[in-house]
Amino acid sequence: MAALPRSLTISAPAVAEVDAEAAALALSRARRDGRRVLSALLQSRNRGEAYAIQDATLAAIGPIGGWKVGAPGAGREPICAPLPAAGLVPSGAALRGSAWHLRGTEAEVAFRLGADLPPRAWPYTRDEVARAIESVLPVIELAETRLADWLDADRAALLADLLCHGGLVLGEPEAFDAAWFDLKRTEVVMRFDEQVVAHTVGEHTHPDVGGLLVWLANHCMARGAGLRAGQIVTTGSCTGMLFASQGTAVHVEVAGLAPLSVFF
């Protein structure tokens, strides 16, 4: 069996010392009430503790509908967060109200799983992960935060807060082709109303998304969760984050996939 790339080596999350349930309760209340908490209340000091808070948060707010995974660049260790199923919405959704105060938007390429990748005693390979994927689809990730001091919060606190995840707008799926594992030439356009605010070609922060998906499958295995059929995995921004004003229509086109929109 081929070894994983060094940058995607599997490591089980460290044993958490933080009170994950208390931190998750604070985050879930902030999510429910539209309020914010100070990052110091989370008491997360490392990735292992942040992942424990993520798990406790999802246990409190509902089932996992998918995952987000990304890396700050080639050779850097990826990070991830589970996505609440309630936050997955179809293209054309109108999202208004106090829950949407940042309205950060990122155009991304995501994958829907057609088979489980459950925990087991040995790592998943790239071919196995590819066989488990049912379709590819464009998405718009919506960034929100439960942290009052999110601009100054440390990375562990942001990770605990589901990496500032607010929601995921789902485009139309297409049959999966392994060529989508390489985004080096993928063209993406984002518009706010009729104005082009991003037009990129191959500017994904980690264009080998196949490597990210393999890392995620093995991370979730070490975490005791696994990945499940029907879950959506989104793989990082193709455009960078752009903040929309209230009343804006956000339109995204990923070459080779159907366009999608969300309205604030």
Secondary structure, 3 states (H helix, E strand, C coil): CCCCCHHHCCCCCCCCCCCHHHHHHHHHHHHHHCCCECHHHHCCCCHHHHHHHHHHHHHHHCCEEEEEEECCCCCCCCEEEEEEHHHEEECCEECCCCCCCCCEEEEEEEEEECCCECCCCCCCCHHHHHHHEEEEEEEEEEECCCECCCCCCCHHHHHHCHHHEEEEEECCCEECCHHHHECCCCEEEEEECCEEEEEEECCCCCCEHHHHHHHHHHHHHHCCCCECCCCEEEEEECCCCEECCCCCEEEEEECCCCCEEEEC
